């Protein structure tokens, strides 16, 4: 099992202190903006919603991975390893909350439950490849795609599964640092 970057309250606060900025948008679905700094909206920092906080952890992990990849515009960086490690953080954070009973499960909570199921079954790598792969990614030889397909077919809740990405925050340039 790969090591997972744990996002705990103290590390989340440290990450927020390193990431300066505020934006009024909470979810930017598959929206990639330009920039060299990742910002979180102030309103999510104190949100008690486990779904929101799980996606905050994902967003922070992905932004750190993108920054580590380097380049002039980290917002455009993407790789299998980066997406996989960020989804591992997402599942880990969601699991930290345990079974949160909020009445009727939101679509976002149901998605996180399904992602945790795939991870528990040992298919998170395959999930990321099957649902998130980009043209420029190289397929890892270790993937068991047929086994993942069989497993999905055996899961009644996976019949209409749709992949979800919720980025909480946005990329941008600090004032005075915008490209010409």
Residue frames as a rotation matrix with the C-alpha (Angstrom) as fourth column:
UNK 1
0.578 0.816 0.000 0.00
0.816 -0.578 0.000 0.00
0.000 0.000 -1.000 0.00
UNK 2
-0.155 -0.616 0.773 1.30
0.567 -0.696 -0.441 3.45
0.809 0.370 0.457 -0.93
UNK 3
-0.642 -0.075 -0.763 1.89
0.714 -0.421 -0.560 5.99
-0.280 -0.904 0.324 1.82
UNK 4
0.226 0.806 0.547 -0.94
0.821 -0.460 0.339 8.50
0.525 0.372 -0.765 2.05
UNK 5
-0.788 -0.426 0.445 -0.46
0.190 -0.855 -0.482 12.15
0.586 -0.295 0.755 2.86
UNK 6
-0.181 0.771 -0.610 -2.65
0.981 0.187 -0.055 12.57
0.072 -0.608 -0.790 5.94
UNK 7
-0.487 0.148 0.861 -4.60
0.033 -0.982 0.188 15.80
0.873 0.120 0.473 6.16
UNK 8
-0.161 0.357 -0.920 -5.26
0.973 0.214 -0.087 16.47
0.166 -0.909 -0.382 9.81
UNK 9
0.810 0.584 -0.055 -6.60
0.584 -0.797 0.154 19.72
0.047 -0.157 -0.986 11.31
UNK 10
0.467 -0.684 -0.561 -3.13
0.118 -0.580 0.806 21.02
-0.876 -0.443 -0.190 12.20
UNK 11
-0.579 -0.700 0.418 -1.73
0.508 0.091 0.857 20.28
-0.638 0.708 0.302 8.74
UNK 12
0.114 0.704 0.701 -4.83
0.976 -0.211 0.053 21.73
0.186 0.678 -0.711 7.09
UNK 13
0.872 0.163 -0.461 -4.31
0.321 -0.901 0.290 24.98
-0.369 -0.401 -0.839 9.01
UNK 14
-0.055 -0.973 -0.224 -0.64
0.129 -0.229 0.965 25.02
-0.990 0.024 0.138 8.01
UNK 15
-0.506 -0.095 0.857 -1.57
0.828 0.225 0.514 24.45
-0.242 0.970 -0.035 4.37
UNK 16
0.562 0.782 0.269 -4.15
0.818 -0.574 -0.039 27.22
0.124 0.242 -0.962 4.49
UNK 17
0.638 -0.393 -0.662 -1.56
0.123 -0.797 0.591 29.59
-0.760 -0.458 -0.461 5.90
UNK 18
-0.474 -0.862 0.181 0.69
0.275 0.050 0.960 28.74
-0.837 0.505 0.213 2.96
UNK 19
-0.538 0.396 0.744 -2.11
0.820 0.041 0.571 29.25
0.195 0.917 -0.347 0.47
UNK 20
-0.666 0.225 -0.711 -3.16
0.221 -0.851 -0.476 32.85
-0.712 -0.474 0.517 0.48
UNK 21
-0.931 0.349 -0.109 -6.27
-0.267 -0.443 0.856 34.20
0.250 0.826 0.505 -1.15
UNK 22
-0.502 0.849 0.165 -10.01
0.062 0.225 -0.972 34.10
-0.863 -0.478 -0.166 -1.23
UNK 23
-0.930 0.322 -0.178 -12.57
-0.207 -0.060 0.976 33.34
0.303 0.945 0.122 -3.88
UNK 24
-0.367 0.867 0.336 -16.34
-0.863 -0.182 -0.472 33.32
-0.348 -0.463 0.815 -3.66
UNK 25
0.263 0.447 -0.855 -16.69
-0.738 0.664 0.120 30.08
0.622 0.599 0.504 -5.64
UNK 26
0.268 -0.141 0.953 -16.86
-0.774 0.558 0.300 26.86
-0.574 -0.818 0.040 -3.66
UNK 27
0.204 -0.152 0.967 -16.96
0.328 0.941 0.079 24.19
-0.923 0.301 0.242 -6.35
UNK 28
0.107 -0.209 -0.972 -15.24
-0.901 -0.434 -0.006 24.50
-0.420 0.876 -0.235 -9.68
UNK 29
0.542 0.179 0.821 -16.08
-0.031 0.981 -0.193 21.25
-0.840 0.080 0.537 -11.43
UNK 30
0.309 -0.533 0.788 -13.29
0.873 0.488 -0.013 20.28
-0.377 0.692 0.616 -13.78
UNK 31
0.968 0.034 0.249 -12.54
0.136 -0.903 -0.406 23.97
0.211 0.427 -0.879 -14.08
UNK 32
0.146 -0.970 -0.194 -8.87
0.954 0.086 0.287 24.62
-0.261 -0.227 0.938 -14.57
UNK 33
0.996 0.077 -0.033 -7.82
0.068 -0.975 -0.211 28.21
-0.049 0.208 -0.977 -14.35
UNK 34
0.320 -0.936 0.144 -4.39
0.376 -0.014 -0.926 29.65
0.870 0.350 0.348 -14.86
UNK 35
0.741 -0.111 0.663 -2.07
-0.537 -0.692 0.483 30.66
0.404 -0.714 -0.572 -12.11
UNK 36
-0.167 -0.868 -0.468 0.75
-0.032 0.479 -0.877 29.80
0.985 -0.132 -0.108 -9.78
UNK 37
-0.926 -0.057 0.374 -1.09
-0.369 -0.088 -0.925 29.99
0.085 -0.994 0.061 -6.47
UNK 38
-0.412 0.803 -0.431 -3.97
0.437 0.589 0.680 27.87
0.800 0.092 -0.593 -5.19
UNK 39
-0.838 0.185 0.513 -6.53
-0.480 -0.697 -0.533 29.64
0.259 -0.693 0.673 -3.02
UNK 40
-0.624 0.684 -0.379 -9.35
0.742 0.670 -0.012 28.40
0.246 -0.289 -0.925 -0.83
UNK 41
-0.015 0.691 0.723 -12.54
0.001 -0.723 0.691 30.33
1.000 0.011 0.010 -0.21
UNK 42
-0.751 -0.301 0.588 -12.63
-0.517 -0.284 -0.807 31.61
0.410 -0.910 0.058 3.37
UNK 43
0.099 0.922 0.375 -16.09
-0.988 0.047 0.145 30.11
0.116 -0.385 0.916 3.89
UNK 44
0.601 0.144 -0.786 -14.87
-0.244 0.970 -0.009 26.50
0.761 0.197 0.618 3.52
UNK 45
-0.446 -0.893 0.061 -12.17
-0.325 0.098 -0.941 26.74
0.834 -0.440 -0.334 6.18
UNK 46
-0.827 0.159 0.539 -14.68
-0.541 0.034 -0.840 26.46
-0.152 -0.987 0.058 9.01
UNK 47
0.036 0.886 -0.462 -17.37
-0.878 0.249 0.408 24.45
0.477 0.391 0.787 7.24
UNK 48
-0.275 -0.098 0.957 -18.43
-0.756 0.636 -0.152 21.47
-0.594 -0.765 -0.249 9.36
UNK 49
0.728 0.637 -0.253 -19.71
-0.644 0.509 -0.571 19.56
-0.235 0.579 0.781 6.31
UNK 50
0.194 -0.681 0.706 -17.73
-0.089 0.705 0.704 16.30
-0.977 -0.199 0.076 6.00
UNK 51
0.603 0.056 0.796 -18.22
0.744 0.320 -0.587 16.25
-0.287 0.946 0.152 2.23
UNK 52
0.937 -0.244 0.250 -16.80
-0.112 -0.888 -0.447 19.75
0.331 0.390 -0.859 1.85
UNK 53
0.519 -0.780 0.349 -13.88
-0.730 -0.191 0.656 19.03
-0.445 -0.595 -0.669 4.16
UNK 54
0.336 -0.373 0.865 -13.08
0.343 0.904 0.256 15.82
-0.877 0.211 0.431 2.29
UNK 55
0.696 -0.043 0.716 -12.95
0.705 -0.147 -0.694 17.73
0.135 0.988 -0.072 -1.00
UNK 56
0.864 -0.479 0.152 -10.84
-0.500 -0.853 0.153 20.44
0.056 -0.208 -0.977 0.66
UNK 57
0.319 -0.767 0.557 -8.31
-0.296 0.478 0.827 17.73
-0.900 -0.429 -0.074 1.57
UNK 58
0.408 -0.109 0.906 -8.39
0.773 0.569 -0.280 16.43
-0.486 0.815 0.316 -2.02
UNK 59
0.914 0.031 0.404 -7.97
0.284 -0.759 -0.586 19.94
0.289 0.650 -0.703 -3.41
UNK 60
0.694 -0.701 0.164 -5.02
-0.658 -0.526 0.539 20.72
-0.291 -0.482 -0.826 -1.16
UNK 61
0.204 -0.622 0.756 -3.32
0.081 0.780 0.620 17.40
-0.976 -0.066 0.209 -1.92
UNK 62
0.532 0.039 0.846 -3.81
0.821 0.222 -0.526 17.88
-0.209 0.974 0.086 -5.67
UNK 63
0.962 -0.171 0.215 -2.56
-0.090 -0.935 -0.342 21.46
0.259 0.310 -0.915 -5.59
UNK 64
0.467 -0.839 0.280 0.57
-0.567 -0.042 0.823 20.43
-0.678 -0.543 -0.495 -3.66
UNK 65
0.177 -0.360 0.916 1.21
0.511 0.829 0.227 17.64
-0.841 0.428 0.331 -6.17
UNK 66
0.775 0.161 0.611 0.73
0.624 -0.347 -0.700 20.05
0.099 0.924 -0.370 -9.08
UNK 67
0.865 -0.496 0.072 3.17
-0.501 -0.848 0.174 22.51
-0.025 -0.186 -0.982 -7.51
UNK 68
0.268 -0.788 0.554 5.72
-0.272 0.489 0.829 19.73
-0.924 -0.372 -0.083 -6.99
UNK 69
0.481 -0.045 0.876 5.47
0.749 0.541 -0.383 18.86
-0.456 0.840 0.294 -10.69
UNK 70
-0.404 -0.732 -0.549 6.77
0.404 -0.681 0.610 22.38
-0.821 0.024 0.571 -11.39
UNK 71
-0.378 0.175 0.909 6.48
0.905 -0.135 0.403 24.53
0.193 0.975 -0.108 -14.46
UNK 72
-0.954 -0.028 0.298 5.19
0.032 -0.999 0.011 28.01
0.297 0.020 0.955 -15.09
UNK 73
-0.272 0.939 0.211 1.53
-0.868 -0.334 0.366 27.09
0.414 -0.084 0.906 -14.71
UNK 74
-0.956 -0.178 0.231 0.98
-0.274 0.820 -0.502 24.35
-0.100 -0.543 -0.833 -12.09
UNK 75
-0.158 0.982 0.107 -2.79
-0.638 -0.018 -0.770 24.57
-0.754 -0.190 0.629 -12.61
UNK 76
0.429 0.294 -0.854 -2.30
-0.896 0.263 -0.359 22.70
0.119 0.919 0.376 -15.88
UNK 77
-0.660 -0.745 -0.101 -0.24
-0.712 0.662 -0.233 19.84
0.240 -0.082 -0.967 -14.37
UNK 78
0.510 0.790 0.340 -1.85
-0.839 0.544 -0.003 16.43
-0.187 -0.284 0.940 -14.22
UNK 79
-0.529 -0.634 -0.564 -0.61
-0.698 0.703 -0.134 12.87
0.482 0.323 -0.815 -13.88
UNK 80
0.246 0.579 -0.778 -1.88
-0.012 0.804 0.594 9.45
0.969 -0.137 0.205 -12.87
UNK 81
-0.394 -0.496 -0.774 0.26
0.739 0.329 -0.587 9.49
0.546 -0.804 0.237 -9.70
UNK 82
-0.972 0.049 0.231 -1.00
-0.146 -0.894 -0.424 12.96
0.186 -0.445 0.876 -8.74
UNK 83
-0.151 0.989 -0.007 -4.66
-0.742 -0.109 0.661 12.05
0.653 0.105 0.750 -9.25
UNK 84
0.193 0.187 -0.963 -4.26
0.269 0.934 0.235 8.73
0.944 -0.304 0.130 -7.46
UNK 85
-0.673 -0.507 -0.539 -2.52
0.641 -0.037 -0.767 10.20
0.368 -0.861 0.350 -4.41
UNK 86
-0.852 0.419 0.313 -5.13
-0.475 -0.871 -0.125 12.98
0.220 -0.256 0.941 -4.21
UNK 87
0.147 0.921 -0.360 -8.01
-0.544 0.379 0.748 10.45
0.826 0.086 0.557 -4.39
UNK 88
-0.149 -0.264 -0.953 -6.26
0.598 0.743 -0.300 8.44
0.788 -0.614 0.048 -1.64
UNK 89
-0.981 -0.189 -0.039 -6.29
0.155 -0.651 -0.743 11.57
0.116 -0.735 0.668 0.53
UNK 90
-0.443 0.891 0.097 -9.96
-0.748 -0.427 0.508 12.10
0.494 0.153 0.856 -0.35
UNK 91
0.262 0.526 -0.809 -10.88
-0.025 0.842 0.539 8.57
0.965 -0.121 0.234 0.71
UNK 92
-0.487 -0.546 -0.682 -8.73
0.672 0.264 -0.691 8.81
0.557 -0.795 0.238 3.85
UNK 93
-0.960 0.148 0.236 -10.33
-0.243 -0.861 -0.448 12.08
0.137 -0.487 0.863 4.89
UNK 94
-0.083 0.985 -0.148 -13.85
-0.725 0.043 0.688 10.77
0.684 0.165 0.711 4.18
UNK 95
0.138 0.066 -0.988 -13.04
0.331 0.937 0.109 7.65
0.933 -0.342 0.108 6.21
UNK 96
-0.870 -0.489 -0.056 -11.89
0.247 -0.337 -0.908 9.85
0.426 -0.805 0.414 9.11
UNK 97
-0.566 0.732 0.379 -15.50
-0.788 -0.616 0.015 10.96
0.244 -0.290 0.925 9.46
UNK 98
-0.872 0.265 0.411 -16.76
0.048 0.883 -0.467 7.40
-0.487 -0.387 -0.783 9.65
UNK 99
-0.515 0.782 0.351 -20.36
0.774 0.248 0.583 6.79
0.369 0.571 -0.733 8.78
UNK 100
-0.945 0.198 -0.262 -21.85
-0.060 -0.888 -0.455 10.24
-0.322 -0.415 0.851 9.03
UNK 101
-0.386 0.887 0.254 -25.63
0.922 0.380 0.076 9.97
-0.029 0.264 -0.964 9.10
UNK 102
-0.925 0.083 -0.372 -27.00
-0.071 -0.996 -0.045 13.19
-0.374 -0.015 0.927 7.67
UNK 103
0.106 0.994 -0.014 -30.41
-0.377 0.028 -0.926 11.76
-0.920 0.104 0.377 6.84
UNK 104
0.909 0.221 0.354 -30.84
0.240 0.415 -0.878 11.26
-0.341 0.882 0.324 3.11
UNK 105
-0.004 -0.997 0.079 -27.42
0.566 0.063 0.822 10.86
-0.824 0.048 0.564 1.52
UNK 106
0.473 0.053 -0.879 -26.46
-0.523 -0.786 -0.329 13.59
-0.709 0.615 -0.345 -0.91
UNK 107
0.984 -0.162 -0.076 -25.13
0.011 0.481 -0.876 12.60
0.178 0.861 0.475 -4.31
UNK 108
0.271 -0.943 0.192 -21.70
-0.654 -0.327 -0.683 13.82
0.707 0.060 -0.705 -3.18
UNK 109
-0.033 -0.240 0.970 -21.79
-0.930 0.362 0.058 11.67
-0.365 -0.901 -0.235 -0.04
UNK 110
0.806 0.365 0.466 -22.89
-0.177 0.899 -0.400 8.66
-0.565 0.240 0.789 -2.08
UNK 111
0.783 -0.587 -0.206 -20.00
-0.226 0.041 -0.973 9.24
0.580 0.808 -0.101 -4.47
UNK 112
-0.065 -0.853 0.518 -17.51
-0.913 -0.159 -0.377 9.35
0.404 -0.498 -0.768 -1.59
UNK 113
0.302 0.252 0.920 -19.01
-0.666 0.745 0.015 6.15
-0.682 -0.617 0.392 -0.17
UNK 114
0.991 0.096 0.094 -18.51
0.004 0.678 -0.735 4.44
-0.135 0.728 0.672 -3.54
UNK 115
0.458 -0.889 -0.012 -14.96
-0.500 -0.246 -0.830 5.69
0.735 0.386 -0.557 -3.85
UNK 116
-0.114 -0.445 0.888 -14.23
-0.985 0.170 -0.040 4.31
-0.133 -0.879 -0.458 -0.37
UNK 117
0.695 0.421 0.583 -15.75
-0.339 0.907 -0.251 0.96
-0.634 -0.024 0.773 -1.45
UNK 118
0.898 -0.403 -0.175 -13.41
-0.063 0.275 -0.959 0.81
0.435 0.873 0.222 -4.45
UNK 119
0.064 -0.915 0.400 -10.46
-0.790 -0.291 -0.539 1.65
0.609 -0.281 -0.741 -2.23
UNK 120
0.102 0.051 0.993 -11.43
-0.869 0.491 0.064 -0.95
-0.484 -0.870 0.095 0.39
UNK 121
0.885 0.282 0.371 -11.70
-0.073 0.870 -0.488 -3.56
-0.461 0.404 0.790 -2.38
UNK 122
0.021 -0.987 0.159 -8.18
0.296 0.158 0.942 -2.68
-0.955 0.027 0.296 -3.56
UNK 123
0.053 0.103 0.993 -9.27
0.988 0.142 -0.067 -1.05
-0.148 0.985 -0.094 -6.82
UNK 124
0.569 0.178 -0.803 -8.51
0.234 -0.971 -0.050 2.64
-0.788 -0.159 -0.594 -6.34
UNK 125
-0.527 -0.809 -0.259 -5.67
-0.134 -0.222 0.966 2.54
-0.839 0.544 0.009 -8.92
UNK 126
-0.729 0.314 0.608 -8.00
0.673 0.488 0.556 0.90
-0.122 0.815 -0.567 -11.42
UNK 127
0.353 0.897 -0.267 -10.78
0.837 -0.430 -0.339 3.37
-0.419 -0.104 -0.902 -10.58
UNK 128
0.201 -0.349 -0.915 -8.53
-0.103 -0.937 0.335 6.35
-0.974 0.027 -0.225 -11.24
UNK 129
-0.841 -0.539 0.042 -7.36
-0.033 0.128 0.991 4.86
-0.540 0.832 -0.125 -14.53
UNK 130
-0.527 0.695 0.490 -10.84
0.844 0.495 0.205 3.84
-0.100 0.522 -0.847 -15.67
UNK 131
0.455 0.885 -0.094 -12.60
0.883 -0.462 -0.076 7.08
-0.111 -0.048 -0.993 -14.77
UNK 132
0.730 -0.181 -0.659 -9.92
0.076 -0.937 0.341 9.79
-0.680 -0.299 -0.670 -14.76
UNK 133
-0.023 -0.880 0.474 -7.28
0.721 0.314 0.618 8.79
-0.693 0.357 0.627 -17.34
UNK 134
0.548 0.028 -0.836 -5.93
-0.408 -0.863 -0.296 11.47
-0.730 0.504 -0.462 -19.64
UNK 135
0.987 -0.101 -0.122 -4.45
-0.077 0.372 -0.925 10.87
0.138 0.923 0.360 -23.11
UNK 136
0.324 -0.944 0.062 -0.91
-0.560 -0.244 -0.792 11.70
0.763 0.222 -0.607 -22.02
UNK 137
0.316 -0.194 0.929 -0.88
-0.872 0.327 0.364 9.29
-0.375 -0.925 -0.066 -19.06
UNK 138
-0.444 -0.483 -0.755 1.03
-0.652 0.752 -0.098 6.02
0.615 0.449 -0.648 -19.28
UNK 139
0.637 0.770 -0.034 -1.00
-0.568 0.499 0.654 3.04
0.521 -0.397 0.756 -18.11
UNK 140
-0.176 -0.682 0.710 0.66
-0.958 0.283 0.034 1.25
-0.224 -0.675 -0.703 -15.17
UNK 141
-0.465 -0.091 -0.881 1.30
-0.519 0.834 0.188 -2.43
0.717 0.544 -0.435 -15.93
UNK 142
-0.997 -0.031 -0.075 0.05
0.044 0.571 -0.820 -3.46
0.068 -0.821 -0.567 -12.49
UNK 143
-0.471 0.881 0.043 -3.57
-0.854 -0.444 -0.272 -2.49
-0.221 -0.165 0.961 -13.13
UNK 144
-0.904 0.298 0.307 -6.13
0.301 0.953 -0.038 -5.28
-0.304 0.058 -0.951 -12.91
UNK 145
-0.751 0.588 -0.301 -8.79
-0.651 -0.735 0.190 -3.71
-0.110 0.339 0.934 -15.12
UNK 146
-0.387 0.624 -0.678 -10.70
-0.237 0.644 0.728 -6.94
0.891 0.443 -0.101 -15.85
UNK 147
-0.555 0.150 -0.818 -10.94
0.756 0.500 -0.421 -7.76
0.346 -0.853 -0.391 -12.13
UNK 148
-0.885 0.238 -0.401 -12.14
0.009 -0.851 -0.526 -4.20
-0.466 -0.469 0.750 -11.47
UNK 149
-0.627 0.680 -0.381 -14.75
-0.673 -0.225 0.705 -4.55
0.393 0.698 0.599 -14.21
UNK 150
-0.344 0.479 -0.808 -16.03
0.299 0.871 0.389 -7.82
0.890 -0.108 -0.443 -12.69
UNK 151
-0.730 0.024 -0.683 -16.09
0.679 -0.098 -0.728 -6.27
-0.085 -0.995 0.055 -9.21
UNK 152
-0.879 0.403 -0.256 -18.07
-0.401 -0.914 -0.064 -3.25
-0.259 0.046 0.965 -10.45
UNK 153
-0.473 0.722 -0.504 -20.61
-0.467 0.280 0.839 -5.51
0.747 0.632 0.204 -12.14
UNK 154
-0.371 0.281 -0.885 -21.17
0.637 0.770 -0.023 -7.29
0.675 -0.572 -0.465 -8.83
UNK 155
-0.826 0.017 -0.564 -21.89
0.453 -0.574 -0.682 -4.01
-0.336 -0.818 0.466 -6.98
UNK 156
0.031 0.929 0.368 -25.54
0.999 -0.024 -0.023 -2.93
-0.013 0.368 -0.930 -7.34
UNK 157
0.573 0.219 -0.790 -24.74
0.400 -0.916 0.036 0.67
-0.716 -0.336 -0.612 -6.39
UNK 158
-0.385 -0.852 -0.355 -22.19
-0.014 -0.379 0.925 0.95
-0.923 0.361 0.133 -9.22
UNK 159
-0.037 0.409 0.912 -24.59
0.870 0.462 -0.172 0.39
-0.491 0.787 -0.373 -12.12
UNK 160
0.693 0.345 0.633 -25.02
0.629 -0.718 -0.297 4.09
0.352 0.605 -0.714 -12.79
UNK 161
0.341 -0.642 -0.687 -21.78
0.680 -0.336 0.652 5.34
-0.649 -0.690 0.322 -11.30
UNK 162
0.734 -0.213 0.645 -20.46
0.382 -0.655 -0.652 8.65
0.561 0.725 -0.400 -12.57
UNK 163
-0.190 -0.894 -0.407 -17.07
0.961 -0.083 -0.265 10.02
0.202 -0.441 0.874 -11.64
UNK 164
0.885 0.442 0.145 -17.06
0.378 -0.866 0.328 13.30
0.271 -0.235 -0.933 -9.74
UNK 165
-0.343 -0.926 -0.158 -14.38
0.885 -0.261 -0.386 15.87
0.317 -0.272 0.909 -9.15
UNK 166
0.846 0.525 0.090 -15.03
0.442 -0.787 0.431 18.78
0.297 -0.324 -0.898 -6.84
UNK 167
-0.339 -0.937 0.087 -12.21
0.754 -0.326 -0.571 21.25
0.563 -0.128 0.816 -6.66
UNK 168
0.761 0.514 -0.395 -12.66
0.648 -0.586 0.486 23.53
0.018 -0.626 -0.780 -3.71
UNK 169
0.172 -0.707 -0.686 -10.66
0.191 -0.660 0.727 26.60
-0.966 -0.256 0.022 -4.46
UNK 170
0.957 0.121 0.264 -9.08
0.280 -0.142 -0.949 28.02
-0.077 0.982 -0.170 -7.54
UNK 171
-0.051 -0.993 0.108 -5.78
0.944 -0.013 0.330 28.76
-0.326 0.118 0.938 -9.18
UNK 172
0.916 0.294 0.274 -4.83
0.376 -0.867 -0.328 32.35
0.141 0.403 -0.904 -9.83
UNK 173
-0.113 -0.956 0.271 -2.01
0.696 -0.271 -0.665 34.83
0.709 0.114 0.696 -9.88
UNK 174
0.070 0.072 -0.995 -1.26
0.871 -0.491 0.026 37.13
-0.487 -0.868 -0.097 -6.95
UNK 175
0.948 0.303 -0.098 -1.63
0.229 -0.862 -0.453 40.82
-0.221 0.407 -0.886 -7.82
UNK 176
0.533 -0.767 -0.358 1.36
-0.757 -0.621 0.204 42.01
-0.379 0.162 -0.911 -9.82
UNK 177
-0.410 -0.699 0.586 2.39
-0.390 0.715 0.580 38.46
-0.825 0.010 -0.566 -10.77
UNK 178
0.610 0.733 0.302 0.07
0.013 0.372 -0.928 38.05
-0.793 0.570 0.217 -13.76
UNK 179
-0.289 -0.713 0.639 1.71
0.737 0.260 0.624 37.08
-0.611 0.651 0.450 -17.07
UNK 180
-0.472 0.038 -0.881 1.87
-0.344 -0.928 0.144 39.73
-0.812 0.371 0.451 -19.77
